[in-house]
Amino acid sequence: MATANATRKRSLAWDYFYKEEESTFCEICKEEVKTSGNTSNLFRHLQSNHKDEYTELEKHRLEQASQKKMKVAVKQPSLKESFATAQPY
């Protein structure tokens, strides 16, 4: 049986941070960054203090979003295909 963490999506922001007990630290500057169950402060820290890394991260996030949209578009049949497979009552 898979655990919840095995299927949970992980934010790209965590590539730049590590946890030590109950605290989160930046890999680049070793500064402690407060988190409260989300990654907003991680992104804000990168945007404020590590602009190059933040720019790279945003580029990857946009690529992932674009790929996700393409996958959804490929899975959906066209209207013509939908009617062709419809069964009459």
N, C-alpha and C positions, 0 to 999 in steps of 0.2 A: 504494500500500500504506500503510495507516495505521500509525502508530507506536504503541508500547505506551502512551505518555503520552496519546495522543489518546483512548483508550477508558478510561483509568484514572479512577476516581472520585476526586473531590477533597473533602476534609473541609471543612465549613463553618468550622472554626476558622481556616483560612488566610485568611479575610476580614479577620482582625484582626492578621495577621502578614505580614512580608515577609522574603525571604532576601537576604543581601548576602554574596557569596562563599560561605563555608562556615558562616556564622552566621545565626541567625534572630532577628528583632527584633519587638517588639510595636509595632503602629502607634500605639497610644494613648500609652504612656509611654516608648517607645523603648528599653526594657530588653531585653537579650539573654536569650533563652530557649534552653536546650539541648534539642535533639531528637536522637533516635537511631533514626530511621526510622519513628517513629510520632508521633501528635499528643497523647499523654497529657499531656506537660508543657505544651503549648499550652492545653489545657482547664484544667489545674490553675492556670496563671498567671492566666487569666481569672477563674476561680472565686475565687482569693485576692485579686486586685488590682483587678478590674473587674467587680463583682457585677452591675451593670445589664446590661452587655454579655453576661455569661455567662448570665443569665436569658433574655435575648432569643435567644441561640444555642440554648439548651436547648429553647425553645419551637419554634424552626424544626426542630430535630432530631426532636422528637416529631411535628410535622406531617408531615415527610418519611416517618417510619416508618409513620404512619397511612395516608398515601397509598399507600405501597408495599404494605401489607396489603390495601387495597381493590383494588388492581390485580390482585394474586394471586387474590383471591376472585372477581373478575369473570371471569378466564380459566378457572377450573376449572368443568367442566360438573357439573350435578347428577347424582345417582345414576340418576334416571329417564332423563335425557338419555343417559347412558352406556349403559344397557341398550337404549334405543331405537336407537342407532346400531350395536350389536353385530351381528356377522355370525355366523350359525350355522355349525358345522363341516360 
